[in-house]
Amino acid sequence: MSKVLIIIPAYNEADNIERVVNKIISEYNQYDYVVINDGSKDNTADICRRNGYNLVDLPINQGLAGAFQTGMKYAYKYNYDYAIQYDGDGQHNPEYIADMLEMAESKNLDIVIGSRFVTEKKPKTLRMIGNQLIELCIILASHKKIKDTTSGMRMFNKKMIKRLANYMNYGPEPDTVSYLIKCGAKVGECQVRMNERIAGESYLNTIASIKYMYRMCTSILLVQLFRRKVK
């Protein structure tokens, strides 16, 4: 049976982390997990320590990319077959991990994206317009259609774990997925359902969403164009 690690980056998720981790422990304990506390200013780390959670406690905030790479380094060190990027706010559902794993293994995929839009249509919202623009950029850059470019639920195989753990400039974002496709990574999408955030606030408000969309499109079409391909 494949060793699977759920990587949970957490920044100020005191209102959510207990619910998220307890669900994994109680209902999906066939998978390992690690919480990467990214220098939270609230008591996220205290809650994890009080409950005895598997915790890596970063002393200062590294941002999502730094927390994500810390999780990948952990997965690489302990020789996991697959690692899953998993939000600490309760939006992701662990019930779909088995489907993602089956797809990765049966189709020999390097990355499986938990996608909201394999069989479902995208709603007509400002955020989804941004999603579609990033989708178009990835098509232009890598000739691969990704229907849910901004999904934060992604599974990586051992080959990807090694690369993401040991090299710089591999953030957990659509531009990295686009670059990895150009480098030969095989990517698939598995239909999932995601929840609305129950507590806390997302950093992606309207202005931040527009800035994020601009940054991703620029990176995919321009920055990654000059990046050397590594097979």
N, C-alpha and C positions, 0 to 999 in steps of 0.2 A: 504494500500500500504506500502511495506517495506521501512524503512528509510535507505538510502544508502549514505555512506560517501566516497568520493574519497580523498585518502591521497597522497599528492604530496611532497615527500622529494626533496629539491632543494639545491644543492651546486654549486655555481658559474654558475647559469643558466640564467644570465641576457639576453643572446641572444635568449632564448627560452621561458621563463616563461610567458611572455605576450601572446604570440600566443597560448600556451597550455591552460592557464586559460580562456582566452577570448572565445575560442571555447566551453569550457564547459559551461560558463555563457550564451552564445548566443544560443547554440543549444541543450544543455542537462541540462537545469536548473531544471529538475525534481530530479536531484541528488545534494546533498550538497558536498562541497569540503573544504579542508584546505591545505594551503601551509605551509610546515615545512621548514623554511629557516635554513639550518644547518651551521650557522656561516660562511656564504659566504664571501669571500674577495672582490667580485665585488659588484655591486649595485643591486643585486637580491632583497634584502629586500626593498630598496628605491623604486624600480619599483612596488612592491606589495603594499606598503603603498600609493604611488601616485595614484594607480588605485583603492584603497579601497578594495583590496582582503582580504579574510579571511585568516589571517596570524598568525602563531606561530613563533616567531623570537628567535631562540636559540642563546645566546650570544657567544658561542664558538662551534667549530666543534665537533660533537659527532660521526660522521661516520654514514653510512647508517643504521646500527642497532639501534643507539640511536635516529635518526630522525624517523625511522619507529615506534619504541616503543612510542615515543611522540605522533605520530598520532593515535596509538591504544589507548593510554590513553585518548586522546580527544574523540575518538569514544565511549569508555567505559563510560566516564563521561556524555556524552550527549545521551546515550542509543540508539545508532544506531543498526539496525538489521544486517547490512552488512557493511564491510569496504573493500575498494579496494586499494591495493598497486599500485601506478601509477607513472611512470617516468615523471620527469619534463623536459625532453629533446625533447619531441614531438614524441617519437617512438610509443607510445600507442594510440589506437583509441577508443574514448568513445562510438562509435556506437556499440561495442560488449558488453557493460556492460549489456544491456537488455538480451542478450542471456545467459550471465554468470549467471545473477540473476534468469532467468527462470530455468536453469539447477540446480542451488543450491536449489531452492524451490521445484521443481518437483521431484528431486531425493534425497532430504533431505541430501545434502552434507554439510560438514563442510568447505571445501576449494574447490574452482574452479580455475583452472589455465587457463589463456588465452594462448592457445598453438598454435604454428605455424605449428605443425606437426601431427595433428589428421588425416587430410586427405591429407596433402602435405608431400612430401619426404624431408628429410634433405639434404642440399647441402654438398658436400664433401670438407669441409674446416677444417683448424686446430681447429677453435673454435667448430665446430660441432663434431669433434672427441672427444673433451673434453666433450661435451654435452652427447655423447654416453657412455663415460666412467662413468660419473656420473649416467647416467641411469642404467648402469649395477650394480653399487654399490648399488643403491636404491633397485634394484631387489633382490640382495643378502641379503641386510639388512632387508628389510621389505616385500619382496615377492609381491611388487606392481610395475607395469610398468608405469613410467611417461615418456611420449614421449618428452616433452619439459621441461627438468629439470631446465634450466637456465632462463626461462621466468620470467620477473620481474613484470608481470601483474597477480596478484592473488587476489581473493575475499575470505574473511573470514566471517563466520557467527558469531552470537552473542557469542556463546560458545567459539570460538577461539579468539574473540576480548578480552574477559575477561582474558583468559590465557595469551595472548601476551602482554596485557597491564600491568599485575600485577606480572609477574614473569621474572626472569633474563634468559639470554642465549637462547633467542628466536629470533635470527636474521632472516631477510627476505631472507633466502638462502635455497638451496636444502637440506642441512643437517637437517634443522629444519623441512622441509616438511617430510623427511624420518622418523625423530623421532616422529612426530605427527601421522604419519600412524601407527607406532608401538604402539602408545598409544591408537589407536582405531579411529582416525579421518578418516572420509570418504572423499576421494578426487576424483575429476573428472577433465577432460580437455575439454575445449570448443575451437573450431577452431577460430582463429583470424588472422588478417593480421597486421604486424608491419611495421612502416616506418623507413627509414634510418635517422640517426641524421642529421639535417640540419646545425646546428651551434654548436660551442664548441667542446670539445674533450672528448671521453670516457676514463675513467681511465684504461680500460682493453685493453692495448696494448698487443703485443705478449708475452712478458716476464710476465706481470701481469696476463695474461690469463692462462699461464702454472702454475704459482704459485697458482692461484685461483683453478684450476682443482685439483692440488695436495692437497691443503688444504681441499677442499670439500670431496674428496675421502677418505682422512685420517680420517676426522671427521665422515663421514657416517659409515665407516667400523670399526673404532677403538674407537673414543671418545664417540660416541652415544651408543656404545655397553655397556658401563659401566654406562650409565645414567639411573637413576631410572624411570620406566614408571609411568606416572600419567594419569589416565583415566579421 
